[in-house]
Amino acid sequence: MSDNKPYDVVIVGGGHNGLVCACYLARAGRKVVVLERREILGGAAVTEEFHPGFRNSVASYTVSLLHPKIIADLRLSRHGLRIVERPLANFMPLPDGRYLSFGADAASDSEQISNFSKKDAASLPRYYEMLDGVVGLLRATLLETPPNAGGGLIDAWRALKSGRRWLNLNLEQQRSVLQLMSRSAGEILEDWFETPALKALFGFDAIVGNFASPYHPGTGYVLLHHVFGEVNGKQGAWGHAIGGMGAITQAMAAEARELGVELRTATPIAEILVENSRVTGVRSADGEEFRARQVAANLNPKLLFLDLIQEAELAPEFLESIKGFRCGSGTFRMNVALSELPDFACLPGTTQGRHHGGGIIMGPSLEYMHDAYEDARKNGWSKRPVVEMLIPSTIDDSLAPPGNHVASLFCQHFSPTLPDGKQWDECRDAAAETIIDTVTEYAPNFRSSIVGRMVLSPADLERKFGLVGGDIFHGRLSMEQLYSARPLLGYGNYRTPIRNLYMCGSGTHPGGGVTGLPGHNAAREILRDKRP
């Protein structure tokens, strides 16, 4: 029995943050076991066959936010991870027959935008300069533990350090930070640009995984959250992991095994064991106990505190606050197997072009994105949704048979809760047809080229991956749920009200995306505390 051989640390959840945390702890000499509910490690960063011969990243689907320190420390390249940059950042087909392609190089971007507005082409370098100044401040916090409200001298020092960074910004940079943290993405972008398509291209980042209109206050930060990454040293770039997102987590698992971490799949946890307000281990759904000196939970905070811990172990006010932790990103995911590439009306042809290799955004204006949100808020899902399509097989031929392709469709807005008592299981296929219709408006051959599909509603994302409300970030990226207040003020340092129980998932700083940063930072705090 596992309780006869206590571990130093049990990690609940074998997603990427759990694996990262395990590796750092094992490297420091801790005896660690990772317990994963599903049959496969990786959480939402997995590659699966969804149609015979067709494999894809079925949930998270693109790479940028994975921190280079983690790539280096965990020797992921040695374990086979290879990340390649997209040939094009974005391609936006437009209803009037024009298109906007973006991210090839500065000269090409300027030429593209000049076709719409010379004024916007002139504004673009200054916009990037503004973002770079603000993103630099954000990047500086990523590897740090936030100052904890009500903490001691260490937290006071952390707060002082953060304040000094603010003071080191010039007045213009301080103004930009305040605007991006408080204003809507729509307002910010309209101050900078006049071309609807360009504003929508940048504004899309503000609603990715965010059930909100681009005109909602705070969406400026969500836009910022998506631009702090890099690919192979190139800041702000997006890429693809050869073999899909599962290549990332399989490389992490390989490093964990080399470090002596025990990895257990098909082991759902029923309860976190607590005695005298101190964690003692966990009990699996089949009754097996794993005794440990410390436990780190890599799952949504609501699942941790409301499902796995006895209510009597937590203060009533804490429980009420956790119940109010907001989740729900309005996301619907599809993976489709294609017999040929999309033939876009604005750029005809099924022969592979550079535009097939970028993030293909169907959402031509901020007003369109706003209407999609309002439609979903009132009716459950948008009848004209915002869709980003990636076709990773254009740069990774391991994912589909020769001559065929796979596409990821990341779609907004689809409410986690439907009106009039409807359930997603009964509406899933109708919503999927709406998405297919939307793409087919831009690429008339799309529907007829589909040979297989995997459809994941918000409810499916919750069941399959533990994404409460389908929330890809494990908690909304709103101002009251960031930094020291993620998930709650007073518990922003990866610790919990129960001694020796820690949080290491995306519900902690710095939030969602495949970054590995919550796992990295939580491991440091676990090691900082004295062994129980």
N, C-alpha and C positions, 0 to 999 in steps of 0.2 A: 504493500500500500504506500502511496505517495507520502502519507502523513508520518511514516516511519523515517523518512529521509527528507527533512525540511530543506526547502530552497532558501536562498538569500532573497530572491525576488521572483514572484509570479507576475507575468504580464498577461493581462486579459485582452485578447484581440491581436491577431496576427497581420493587421494591415501594415502599411509601410512605416508609420510612426512607432508601432510596437516593435517592429524588427530593428529599427534604428536604435531605439532605447535599449533593447536587449544586447545589441552589439557593443555599445559603449559600456554597459554594465559588466558584461562578460570580459571585456578587455581589461577592466579594472579588477578582475579577480572574483567577481560575484558568480555564484551558482544560479543560473537563470533558466526558467521554463516559460515558453510562450504557448498559450492555449487559444486556439482559433476555432470558432464555431463552425465554419464551412469546411468542406473537404479540401480546399485549396488555400494556401497562404496568399496574402496580398491585399485583403480588404477590397476596396474599390479600384485598386491599381492592379488589375489582372487581365490576362489575355486568355480568351476561351474560344473554342470552336462553336459557332452558333448556327452553322449550316454546313452540311458535309463538304469538307475541303476548304471552308472559309473560316478564318480566325480574325479576331479583332480585339482591341481594347474595349471591353464592353461597358465600362462606366467612365472613369477618368480616361482621357483620350489624347492628351498632348503634353509636352514637356517644356518647361521653362523655369518653374519655381523651385525645382530640386536644387538644394544649395550645393555649391561646388566643394565646400569643406566636407560635407557628408559623402559626396562622390569620392573624394580623395581618402578620407579617413577609413571608409568602409571598403576601399579597394574595389569599387564596383566595376571599373574597367577590367581589372584582372579577372573578375568573375564573368566577363563576357558582355558587359553593358556597353553599347555603342549608341550614341545619340547623334543624329544628323539634323542640321538646320533645314527648315522648310525652304524650298526654292523661292517661295513668295510668301510674304506674311499674310496678306488678305486679298481676296478678289470679291468684288461686290457687283453682281449683275443688277441692272436697273430696269424698271418696267418700260422705260421709254426707248429701250434698245441700246443704250449706252452702258458703259461699265467703268468701274474704278478699280485698278489693281495697285497694290501698295506693298512696299517693303523689299523691292529688289535691290535698289540702291538710291542714294539721295538724288542723283540727277534724274533718274527715271520717275521717282515720286514727284519731283517738282514739275516735270513735264506733264505727268498725268493730271495733277491738280490744276495746272495752268489751263488745261483744256476746259475746266469748269470755272476757274476764277484765278486770275493773276494775283489778286490781293491775298487769297488764301495761300497760294504758293509762297508768297513773301512772308506770310505769318508763320508758316510751318517751322522754320528753324528756331524762332523765338519760343514757340509752343514747346518744342522738345527741350530747349534750354530751361524753361520753367519747370517742366516735369523732372528733368535730371536733378535740379536743385532740391526738389521736394523728395524724390525717390531716394536720394542720398541720405536724408534724415531717416527715412523708413528703414533702409538697409542697415543702418547703424544699430537698430534695435533688435534685429531679427535673431541674433545669437545670444541675446540677453534675457535674463529673468526680469519681468517688470517689477517695479517697487510695489510692495504689497501694502494696501491701505491698513493702517493700524499696526504696522510692523515695527521693528526695532531699528538699531543703528545701521544695519546692512541695507534695509529698505530706504532709510533716509539718505544714505550715500547714493543708492541707485536713483532716487528722485533728483538729487542734486546733479548727478551726471547727466540725466535727461534734460534738466533745465539748462545746463551749460551748452548742450548742443543747440538748443533753441536760441540762446543768446549769441552763438557763433554765426547764426544766419544773418544775412543783411536784411534790411527792412522789406525789400521786395520779395525775398524768399519767405519771410515770415508771413507776409500778406498772402502769398500763394498757398502756404500750408493751411492757413485759416480758411481760405476759400475751398480748398479741396476737402478739408475735413468737415465742413459745415454746409456747403451749398450743394445744389443738384448738379449732376454732370451736364444736364441740358443747359442750365444757365451759364456754366463755365465755358462750354463749347460754343455757345452762341456769342459770347464775348470775343472769341478768337476767330471764328470762321463764319462764312456766309453760305457755303455749299451744303445743301441738305445731305448729300451722300457722304461727304467727308465727316460731317458731324455725326452721322449715324455709324460710320466705320469706327470712329473713336468711342462713341457712346455705347456701342455694343458691349465693351468691357465693363461698363457700369451696371449692366443688367445680367451679366453671366452669373448664373446661380443666385440671382437676387430677385425675389418676387416684388418688383417695384417698377414704377415708371422712371425713365431717365430724368424726369423733372422732380423727383422726390428729393428733399434735402438728405444729404449723407451719401448719395450715390457717387459723388465725387471721390469719396474714399475707395469705394469698390473699384472704380476705374483705376485708381492708384495701385490697389492691391495686385492688379493683374499686370503691372509693368515693372515690378521690381526684380524680375527674374533675369536669366541669361542662359545661353547655350554655348558651350565650349568657349567661354570667356567673352562672348559677344553679348553685351547687356541689352535687355529688352527684346531679345530674339526668342522665337518659339521653334521647337523641334520635335522630332519623332524618335522614340526608342526602337531600334531594330528588334523586331519580335513583339512589339507592342508594349504597353505599360507593365505587363507581367514580367518583362525582362528586367525591369528595375527591382521589383520585389523578389524575384528569383535570385538575382545577384545579391541582394541583402540577405536572403535566407542562406545562401552559400557561405557568405562571410560569417553569419551567426553560427552555422554548423562548425566551421573551422575554429571558432572561438569557444566551442563547447556548449553552446546553447541547445537545450532540448526543445524541439519544435513538435507540438502536438496539434493535429487537425481533427476535425469532426468531434470537438470537445466543447460543446456549449456550456456556459457557466450559469448555474442557477442562483448562487448566492455568494456574496463576499462575507467571509466569516469574521466576526468582530467579538472581542471580549474586553470588557472594561474600557470601552472607547478606543481600543487598539486593534488593528487588523491582525489576524492570525493565519490567514490563507483564504482559499476559495473552495467551493464545492461544485462539482460539475452536475449537469442535469441527470446523469446516471448514478450519482451518489458518491463518486470518487472525490476524496479530499486531497488538496495540494496545500500542505502547510508551508508557510513562508514567514520570514521576518518582515518583509515589505511586499506590497502589491502595487502595481502600476496598471491603470485602466486606460486602454486605448479604444475608447468608445464614447459616443455622445454622452455628455454629462447627465442628460435626462434619463438615459437608459441605466447609467451607473447608479444614480442616487434613488431613482423611483422604482427600478425593477430588481436591483441586485442587493440592496441593503435594507435591513429591517427598519421600518419607519421609526421605531422607538430609539434607534441609535442616532437620530438626527434631530436637531432643534426644530420646532415647528416653523420658526421664521426662516430658517435655511431652506426647509422643504418648500415653503411658499415661494421663495425666490427662485428655486430651481424649476418649479412648475411654470414660472413666468419666463424662463429662458426661451427665447424665440428661435424657432426653427421653421424651415419651409422656404425652398428656393424657387418654386414654380417651374421646376425642370422636368422635361420629358426626354428620354433617351431612346434612340433607335440605332440599330446596327443592321445594315442591309448588304446583301450579296448582289453584285451587279454583273450582268453579262457584257456590258460595255460602259465606257465612261459617259458622263452626262454631256449632252450636246446642247450647249447654251445658245439661246436665240441671239444673244448679243455678241457671241464669239463662237460661231458654228464649228462643229467638227468633233468626232469621237477619237481622233488621234490625240495622244497625250500631249498637252501643252503645259506651259509653266503655270497657267491659271488653275489647272487641276490639282496642283501640289500645295496650294495655300489654304487658308481658312476661308471658305466660301460663305459669305454672309448674305442672307436674304432677309432684309429689313431696311428698306431704302431711306428712311428718315427717322428722326427722333419722334416725330408725331405718330408715325406708324408704330413705333415701339411703345409709345404711350397708349395708343388705342388697343394694342395687344394686351397690355396689362389691365386696362379698364374692362375689356371684354372678359378676360379670365376672372377678374374679381367679381363680376356680376353673374357670369354664366358658367364658370367652372374652367373653361379653357378658351383660348383665343381661336376664332375661326380664321384669322389671318395671323398665324404665329410668326415669331422671329426664329429663323433657323440658321445655325452654322453647320456646314457640312465639311468634313475632312475626308480625303480619300487617301489613306496612308499607304495603300498598295501601290501608289504611283512612285513611292520611294522605297518600298519594302516588299519585294516580290515573294516573301515567305508567307504572306497572309492570305493569298488567293491562288487558285489554279492559273496557269498561263492564259493570258488573254482576258481574264476576269479581274474583278476588283471588289474591294470592300469599302464601305463608307460609314463614317460615324455621323449621326445627326444629333446635334445638341439643340434642344428646342425650348423656347420660352413663349408664352407664359401658360402654365397649367397649374391650377390651384391645387394644393395638397388636399383640400377639403371641398367636395363638390356640393352644389346647392340641392335643395329638395330631397335630401336623403339619398342621393345617388352615390354609387360606389365606383371606384376606378375599374374594378374588374369587369363591370358591365359596360363601361364607356371607353376602355382602352383601345379597342380596334377602331372605333369611330374617330378618336383623336388621331390615331396613326394615319388613317386615310386623309384627314385634314392636312397633316404634315406632308404626305406624299403629293397631294394636290398642290400644295404651296410650292414645293420644289419643281414640280412638273410645269408650273406656269413659267418658270425661268429656263428649264431644260425639258423640252417637250417629249424626249425619249425616256425620261427617268422612270416613269411608272412601268413601262413595258420592259425595261431592262432589269427589273428586280426579280431575282430568282429565289430569294430567301430573306427572312428578316427576323430580328429579335426586338421585341417591343417592351420598354420598361417605363411604366407610368410612375408618378410619385409614390404610389403605394408599393409598386414592385421594387423600387429603389430602397424603400424602407425595409421590406421583407428580406430582400436578397443581401443587402450590404449594411443594414443597420443605420441607414441615413434617415433619421427621424423627419417626417414630413417631406421626404425626398431631398433633404437639404444636403447639397454636396459639400458644404463647408462645416457640417456638424454644429451649426449655430450661425445665425445671421451676422453679417459683418456690419452691424450698426454701431453708432458711437458708444452706446451704453453697454456694448458687449465686446469691447476691444481693449487690448493692452492690459492694464491692471484690473479691468472689470471683466476679463474673459476667463471663466464663464460668469463669475460674480465678483463684485468688489469685496476685497478681503480674502479672496482665494485665487488671485492671479499669479501665484508663484508655484503652481503645479501641485500644491498640497491641498488637503481637504480637512474637514472638521474631525475626521477619524485619523488618529495617529498612525503613521507609516503607510497610509493609503495615499497614492499619488494619481494624478491625471497626466497622460502623455499623448493625448490625441488632439485633433484639430479644433476641439472645443476650448482649447487653451491658446495662449499667445504663440505665434502670430496669426493663427487662424487657419483657414482651409487651403486646399490645393496640395499637390504632391510636393511638399517641401522637405519633409523629414525634420523640420526645425522643432516642433513640439517634443518629439521623441528625443532629440539631441539635448534640448534644454532641460527636460524633465530628468534625464539620466544624470546630468550635472548636479541637480538639486538632491536627487536620491543619494548620490555619492557624498555630497556635502554634509548631509545629516549623519550623525554617528550611527554606527551599526547598533540596532536595538539589543 
